[in-house]
Amino acid sequence: MPLVKSAVQEVSQPIPSVQPPDTISRLDIGGVPVDLFRTFDLQLELPEKDMEKLKDIYEWSKIGLDEPTIGNSLIKIRNLELRLGSSSMGKEKINKLWNWIRMDMNIKEIRKRQIALER
């Protein structure tokens, strides 16, 4: 029996779970999810000006959502498209949405300033 007492027991330790960084799990390019490129039927390499428009559209789509997931953002963008009427794919679609979103954000900013002046 002395052999049993001298045997080394291997104790398994739990492996800590490591969450992947957000950019790996979400797959984005320059802060814009790849799914947004697919929505507008665009190539992944865009000029900086168009990338900024996509970023603005994506940031606007997350405002006011209970869960700001990419799916909920895409639904909000699609609802805006339906509201504004259809346009052709690609850059014309982006420009139409971006112009509306830019005006909406300006209106909200002006209303905030009005409320601040009323105090």
N, C-alpha and C positions, 0 to 999 in steps of 0.2 A: 503494500500500500504506500510506501514512501514515494513511489513514482507519481501517484495521483496528486499528492500534496505539492510536489515540486513542479507540476505541469503549469505552464503559463496560460492563463485564461485571457482570451482576447475580448475586450469590451468594445462594443461598437458605439461610436458617438454619433449623435445625429448631425447630419450635414446641414449647415445653415442655408436657408433658401436665399438666393440672390435674385433680386428683381432686375431685369434688364433696363438699361437707360430708356427713357421715353422715346428717343428718336429711333431706336432699333425696333421697339414694339409698334410704333406708329408708322414707320417708313415715310419720312418726309424729306423734302429737298428745299433747303433754304427756309425752313419754317412753314412750308406749305405741304400738306399731305398729298401723297401721290394720287389718292382717290379724287382729289380736286382737279388734277390734270386730266384724269380720265373723264370726269364729268364734262369738261369743256373740249374734250377730244384734242388735247394739245401735246406737243412733244415735251420731254422733260427738260430740254435746254431751251430756255426762253430769254429774251432780252431783259435787262434789269427793270425796265419800266413796266413790262407786263408782269414780272414777278412781284413787284410792289403792289400792283392792282390785285393780283391773286391773294397776297397777304392781307390786304385791306378787306377783301371779300370774306376771307376765312375768319379774320378777327371779328368782323361784324356778325357773322353767322353764329359765333359763340355767345354773343351778348344776349342775356335774358333766358338762357337755357338752364333747366334744372340739372341736367347732365350734359356737359359740353363735349360729347363724343363726336367723332367724325360722321357717324350715321345721322345723328340729330342735326348736325350742321348742314349736311347735304340735303336733308329734308327741308330745312329752313330756306336754303338757297333755291331749291326746286319750287317751293311755294311762292317765292318772290318772282321766279321766272314765269310761273303760271299767271301771276297777278299782272305782270308787265306785258305779257304777250310773247309769243315765240319770235325768235330771231334766228339767223343762221348760226351755225356752229363756230366755235373758235373765238377769234379776237373780237368780232362784232358783238358776240354774246357777252364776253367779258366787259367790253366797254359800256354796253347798255346797263348791265348790273352795277358796275363800278360807279358810273355816273349817278345812278339812283342812290346807291349806298353812301356816296360822298355827300350828296345833298341831304340825306337823312341824318347823317352824323353832324353836318353843319347846323341843321335845324335844331337838333337836340342840344348842341352847344349854345346856340343863341337863346333857347328857352331856359337853360341853366343860368345864363347871364341875366335874363329878365327876372328870374326868381331872386337872384342875389341882389339885384337893385331894388326890389320891392321890400326887402327886409329893413 
